[in-house]
Amino acid sequence: MPKERVGERVFVFFSESYASTTATVIFTADGTIVVDTLPFPNEARELAAFARRGGRRVAYLINTHSHLDHVAANYLFPEAELVAHARTREALAGPMRQALAQAAATFPELRDVELRLPTITLRNEGTIRHGGITVHLLHLPGHTYDAIGAYVEEERTLIAGDAVLPLPHFAGADPDSLMRTLLRLRSLSIHTIVQGHGDVILKGEVKEAIEARINYLRQVRKYVASAVAQGASLEEVQSSGVEAFGGSRLDLDGLTQQLHEANIAYLYDLYTRKEQPSALRLPAEGQQ
């Protein structure tokens, strides 16, 4: 399984089984911190073996959000304190169990998965200090309501989960919150961003990458709002390609067009129901 060293003590693994999902290992002077656990147990076991190399103990496991591709293999780290947002724990104790059963019907390798619930939860933000490493847990909602990121202070590296993706994805959650999250990240001093899926964003590329995602959000909501005002059907609105909004179909094994269409359908539903969604009130260009 591919992995990349992105700092003195930070290593990122990339799933070959599903959409380049990432998981991160942070080595400290007193064991290891792991962020997310990959979609399938066979890959997660490789991740776990690397995290424990040299007899190290995994002290903390952090879940960035409750989606199965980031939490399914929590149970392979029984020794670790499992840290997540309180709403992640609620999801894993409830709807994610049904989601796992449905996924296991398609992917037999998930049949032995046992969802492990967080042992430490936060409602907003927090900090882990362990073995000479400081990890700030930032609430980064928008892709999901429970999303958190792990900012490794000494490495100036943000493990962002799905708050940062090659193409922003907010269907089922809140595009306004995602915009605020990205604006916040733009204001921080970050050298490296580990996305929830896809390539690591390295020093020198961070500001441009965040700006591109902000621009996508602005463009897609303006496009859908205008199309709805003109009476366009959903099929007509979804005919747009992701390339017209700065994206690429080559990212995430071709899934970006599907994410784009899901975003459009979500916005279209909000606008046509005339609920005046928060997306209508996203900051204009140049505003914070």
Stockholm file with secondary structure:
# STOCKHOLM 1.0

chainA/1-288         MPKERVGERVFVFFSESYASTTATVIFTADGTIVVDTLPFPNEARELAAFARRGGRRVAYLINTHSHLDHVAANYLFPEAELVAHARTREALAGPMRQALAQAAATFPELRDVELRLPTITLRNEGTIRHGGITVHLLHLPGHTYDAIGAYVEEERTLIAGDAVLPLPHFAGADPDSLMRTLLRLRSLSIHTIVQGHGDVILKGEVKEAIEARINYLRQVRKYVASAVAQGASLEEVQSSGVEAFGGSRLDLDGLTQQLHEANIAYLYDLYTRKEQPSALRLPAEGQQ
#=GR chainA/1-288 SS CCEEECSSSEEEEECTTTTTBEEEEEEETTEEEEECCCSSHHHHHHHHHHHTGGGCCEEEEECSSSCHHHHTTGGGCTTSEEEEEHHHHHHHHTHHHHHHHHHHHHCGGGTTCCCCCCSEEESSCEEEEETTEEEEEEECCSSSTTCEEEEEGGGTEEEEETTSCSSCCCTTSCHHHHHHHHHHHHHSCCSEEEESBSCCBCTTTHHHHHHHHHHHHHHHHHHHHHHHHTTCCHHHHTTSCGGGGTCCTTGGGGTHHHHHHHHHHHHHHHHHTTCCCGGGGCCCTTCC
#=GC SS_cons         CCEEECSSSEEEEECTTTTTBEEEEEEETTEEEEECCCSSHHHHHHHHHHHTGGGCCEEEEECSSSCHHHHTTGGGCTTSEEEEEHHHHHHHHTHHHHHHHHHHHHCGGGTTCCCCCCSEEESSCEEEEETTEEEEEEECCSSSTTCEEEEEGGGTEEEEETTSCSSCCCTTSCHHHHHHHHHHHHHSCCSEEEESBSCCBCTTTHHHHHHHHHHHHHHHHHHHHHHHHTTCCHHHHTTSCGGGGTCCTTGGGGTHHHHHHHHHHHHHHHHHTTCCCGGGGCCCTTCC
//
